[in-house]
Amino acid sequence: MEPIITKLIVKRFRSFPNEVATFGNPTFLVGRNGAGKSNFADLFSFVGEAMGSPLQAVFDRRGGISAVRNRSSGRSYPPNMGVGIYLGAINGQIRSAHFSFEIKALPNYGFDIVHEQCAVTHVDGACYWYDRRGVEFRTEVQQSALPTTNSSSQAIQIENGWPRASLGHRTLFVVQSPL
């Protein structure tokens, strides 16, 4: 059985300045105390909460963006915080998918979502996507159906416990339990 999450890209989240993790089956997370295992696990909670709650509330539960964002200095480190999640086959309906977002910290504990992207390829080859940079929103869906976005909220959301990206009357994807 292949893992559903195949790759994770992390930029400036807690103790991770810039990391890429690929997953096999099974995946084990081991390391000494203080190595970042809890921060790695919290990343999944952070992303899940961010899909169902306002980002400001998600940051506030963790002590604000300054507590979440890695502050390491270095030329090779990206300036913004970001996460990219790549998925393999899901429930025999989706061949692959990916979701990513990048957040810029602002003064006074503020932030802007500078980039958010979602793409889903179904087993029949149909591909649905959106690409948002700031408040500019591009997708294969007709322009009249675009959602209203602002610089501090994501376009993707959780509905009935499962991720859903909807644009007007078209649903990009819904991941539902196989049970």
N, C-alpha and C positions, 0 to 999 in steps of 0.2 A: 504494500500500500504506500503510495507516494504522499508526502506531507502536503497539506493544503497551502501553508505558508512556505514558500520556497526560498525567499530572500528578504532580508530586512536591511535597510540603509538608515543609519542614525547619524544625525549631525547636531552636535552641541546639546545633547540631552543628558543632564546630570553628570555622571562621570565619564561620558563618552564624547570626546571631541569630534571624532569622525570615524565611524566604523561600518563595515559591511559584514553581515552574517548570512551564511547560506545554511539551509536546513536539510538534513537527511531524515531517514526514518529508521530507527528512532533517533531523537535528539536528546542529548543530556547536557545539562548546564552545570558545570563543576568549576570550582575555583576556591582560592584561599579567602579568608575573611577580608572584606574590604575590596575585593576584586571587581565588584559591580553586578553580582548576580541579582540582587534585589532591585537595583536600578534597571537592569535589563527586563525583569519581570514587570516592573512598574511602567515601563514603556508601553506594554500591551494594555494595561489598565488605562493609561493616559489616552491612548488612541481610541479605545472603546468609549471612554467617558466623553471625549471630544466630539464623537459622532452623535451623542445623545443629549449633551448639555452645552450651554454657551461656554466658549473657551475661557472667558474670564473666570467663570465659576470653577472650571477644571484647574486653572492656574492657582486660584485662591485656595482650593483644598490642599494644594501642595506648597503653600507659602509664597505664592506669586511667581511671576515669570523669572525673576532674578534667582529664585531658589531652584528652578527647574533647568534653566539654560546653563550650559557649561561655560565657564568663564576663562578657560585656558587661553593663553595667548600663543600666537604662532602664525607664521605666514601660511602654513599648509592647512590651517583650520578654516572652515567656512565661517563667514560672519553671522549667518542666521541659523536659527534652530530649525531642523527639519526631520521628517520621517518619510520613508518610502517602504511600502509593503507590497511584495509581489506574490501572487497566488497562482497555484496550479489548478488542475481540474477540480471542479466542485459539482457534486451530485449528478454527474453525467450531462449537465446542461451547459456548464461554462468550461471552456477550454483553458482560459487564463484571464487574469485580471491584475490590475495594479492601482494603488491609491497612494498619493503622496501629497505632502503639504510642507510649506516653508514659512516660518514666522520670524518677523523682524521685531526685536525688542525696541521699544520707544522710551523716552524719558518718563519718569513718574509711574513706573510699573505698567505702562501701556504696551500695546503690540499691534502690529498689522499682519494680516495674512498676505504675503507677497506673491505666493504661488500655490495653487491647489490643482491637482490633476487626477482624473479617474478614467480608466479605460477597461472595458470588458469585452472579451471575444467569446462568443458562444460557439458550441460545437458545430453549428451549421455555417460558421464563418462570419456571421453578422458581428460587426464591431460597433459598440456604442461608447462614446467618450465625451468628456468635457475637459477644458483647459482654462483655468482662470488665473489671470495675473492682475492682482489688485482687484479692481471692480470690473475689469474687462473680462468678458466671458465668451468663450468660443466652444462650439459643439457641432455635431452633425444634425442636430434638431433645428427646426425652423426658428428664426430669430424671435418670432412673436411668443414663443413658449418658454423663454429663458427666465430663470428665477431671479428674484431680487436679491442682491448680495451686498454686504457691506464689508469693510476692511477687517472686521474682528469676528466674523462668523463664517463657518464652513458651509459649503453647498451640500455636502453629504450629511445624511442624518440616519438615526436608528428608528425603525418603525416596527413595533411589536417584537422588539428584541433582536431584529436582524437588520444588517446594513441595507440601506436603500438609497439609490441616487435617482431622483426623479426630476425630469425636465418637462414641465407642462404636463401633457397627458402620456408621455413616454417614460417608462421606468427603465433605467439603464441596467440595473440588476437588483435582485433580491436574493440573498443567500439564506436558504431555509434549511432547517434540520432535516436530515434524511429519515427521521423517525416518524 
